[in-house]
Amino acid sequence: MFLDKVKITCKAGNGGNGKVHFRREKFVPNGGPEGGDGGRGGSIIFKTTPNMTNLVDFRFTKVFKAGNGEDGGNNMCDGKSASDLTILVPVGTVIKNASTDKVIADLTTPDEEFIALKGGRGGRGNSKFASSTRQAPRFAEMGEQTKSFDLILELKTIADVGLIGYPNVGKSSLLKAVSNAKPKIANYHFTTLSPNIGVVKAYDTSMVWADIPGLIDGASEGVGLGHDFLRHIERTRVLIHVIDAAGSEGRDPYQDYLNINAELSK
């Protein structure tokens, strides 16, 4: 299964609360404040990995929450900070704010990291509020509370070469012939419903080729599978336009060429 767009909910961890406590020992009747600070909440971090090719791992797991920081302790002991939560995504993932559709990150290189949500700051214990005029503060600071955010993850395939053209013109067959890919091939439209990736080796170099699902007239307006597929050719360095020169489906090959170019120019 290929999944190239998902909506997830993320929440960084809350900061731990500061502690209100005073030193209490047998021979120290009026001990000073010794409440510790709360720990920092865990952050939400996205990291790219070349081992993922799509977003199918997010099909059932859609809520991600980092841990909260621990509250401060006695004897000036600070609470433990929570570990950050790292979410692995494929190279080429775009992260958007679901409410505004604004792009907040575009991850295009392997092992790239992006801190999407920072963990809450820990609150200060009462020991931090002591002064010459306030020697026994009976209050501490609450840890910073974080909010949940809905994010959209979109995958834009990164390839050196993209194969484009009408449905059922032989793009998958060409990819299979020149690479190690094994795409589904059949004599009907939209056999390819997701980009197929293959590595083409020539002498001492290699190139990544992508078979982009068939485009049709009106793709730029979202007709057919338009917008979902057009984003996969945004990053390709070279586009190869595959045309059925025999006109097997009754269309004029030259008109096919003009129509697809017109869609790409919009």
N, C-alpha and C positions, 0 to 999 in steps of 0.2 A: 504493500500500500504506500502511496506517495501523498504526503500532506505538506502543502507549502504556505498555509496561512492558518494561524490559530489565535485565539484570544485567551489570555491567562490572567490570573489575579495574583499580585505579589504584595507582600508586606514585610518591611524590615522589622527587626526586633525593637521592643521598647527598651529604654534605658532603665537600669535599676534605681530604686529609690535610695536617697541618702538616709543615714541612720541617726536617730537621736539617742545618745547614750552618754553617761557620765562615769568617770573613773570611780570605782567603789572598791576600796581596800580597807583592811582592818584599822590601819593606823593613818589613813588619809581620809578624814571625814568629809572634806569638801573638795573632792577631786574634780578636775576640770572636764570639759567636754571631750569625748573620744570617739564620736560616731564617724564611721568610714563613709566613703563615697560609693554610690552605686556603679555597677559595671556598664559598659557600653553595649547596646543591642547589636545583634548581627546585621550586616548589610546584605543586600541582594546583588550578586555579581553575575553577569553573563560572560561566558568564555567560549570562544569558537574552538571547534575540534574538526580536523579533517576526517575523522572516523564516522561522522554523521553526514548523510546526504539529503535528508529532509526532516520535517518536523513531526514525524509520526509518533515519536516518544511522548508528545504532548497530547495525544488523542484522548487519553483517559486521566492524565495528571495535569490539572489546570490551576491548582492553587498552591502557591509556594510561600511559606512563612519562615523567616529566620528566627532564631531563638532570642529570648529576652535576656538582658543583663541581670545579674544577681543584685539583690539589695546590699547596701553597705552593712558591715558588721561592727562588733564592739572592738575596743582596743585599737582604733585607727585602721582597722582592716577594711580594705576596699572590696566591693563585690567583684566577682569574676565577670569579665566581658564575654559575651556570647560569640560563638564561631560564626563567620560569614557563611552564607549559603550561596554556593556557586552553581549556576545553571548552565549546562552545556548546550550549545546550539551549533548548527552547521555554519561553515564559512559562507558569507553572503547574506546573513540574516539582518534584516532591518527591524528595529524596534520602534514602535510608535505608541504615543499616548492614545488610548482608545477613546477618550472623551473629546480630544481636539484633533485627532488624526495627525498630529505633529510628529515628525521624525525626531527621536531623541538619540538614536545611535544607528550607525551603519557599519557593521562589522565585516570587513572584507579580507582580513589576513588571518592565517592560522594562529591559534593560541592568543588571540587578541582578547583583552579583558575590558569590561565596562561596568562601572559601579552605577547601577540603575537607581537604587534606593539606599541611602545611608542609614545605618542603625542609629537609634535614639541615644542621645548623650545621657550619661549617668548623672543622677542628682548628687549634690554635695551634702556630705554629712554635717552635723552641727559643729564639729571641730573646725570646719572651714569658716564659720561665721563668728568665731570668738575674736574679740578685740579688747583694747584697754578699757573701753567703756561698756562692753557687753561680754562679760567673762563667762557667763553660763547660758548660752543660747539654747532655748528649749524647742527649737524647730530645725528642720532639715529641708532639703530641696527634693521635690519629686523628680523622678526620671522623665526624660522626654518621651512623649507618646507618639507613635508613628501611625500613619494612615495607610489603608489598602489602596492600591492603584490597579486599574485594569490596563493591560498592555496588549498590543497586537504585535505578533511576530510574523514577518513575511520573509520568505526565502526568495532571493533573486539568484538564479543559477549563475555561477561564475565559470565561464568556458572561454577557450581561445577562439573557437569556431562554432557558429550557430547555423543549423540547417533549417531554413524556412521555406514555406510554400503552402499551396492548398492541401487539404486532406487527401490522402491516398495517392500521392504522386511519387512515392518511393523514397522518402527521407529515411525511414527506418531501415529499409533495405540497403541504402547507401552506407549508413552508419555501421550496420552489421558487416558489410563487405570490407570496410577499411579499418575496423577497430576490433576490440575484444568484447564489445557490447553484444547483448543478446535480446534486442527489443522484440516485442510482440508484433508480428506481421500478419496482416489479413487484408482481404480485398473489400473493405468497407470503410466508411468515413470515421475519423476519430478513433482508430485503433489505438493510437497513442494519446493517452489522457494525461500524461505527465512527462516532463522532459527526461529523455534517456541520455545517459552520459557514457562516452567511450573514450579510450585513450588511443590515439593514432601515433604509431612510432615510425620515424623515418630517419635512417642513418643513426646519428647520435643524439637526436632530439625527439621530443614527444609533445603532443598537443592534445588538449582536452576538447572533444567535440560534443555538442549537445544537439539532440534531435528535438526541436521545438514542436509541440503539437500543432496540427494544421490551423492556419489562419484562413478566415473567410472575409468576404466583403462586410464592412461595418465593424470589424474587430476593434478598431480604435474607439468606437462608441459602446463597446461591451457586448456586441452581437456575438452569438455563439459562445465560445470560451474566451473571448477577446482579452479583456484586461488581465485575467488570471495568467494568460500565456505571454502577453506582450512584455510583462515585466521581466521575463526570463531572458530576453534578448538585449536588455539594457546594458549589460556588462560585457557582452561578447566583443572581441576585437575585430572579428571578421564574420560577415554573414554570407553564407552560400545559398543562393536561391535555386531550389530544386524545382524543375518544370517538367511536366509530362509532355514531351515534344510530340508524342503520337496523338495527343488529344483524345485519350481513351474514353473520357467521360463526356465528349461532345463539346468541350470548351476550346476556344482558341488559345494556344500556348502563349502567344505574344500578349494577348489580352490578360491572361493570368499574371504575367510578369508586370504589366502596367498596374493591375488592380492591387497586387500585394505591395508594390512600391508606393502606391497612393496611400495605403493604410499606414505604412511605416512613416510616411512624411507628415502625418497628422499629429 
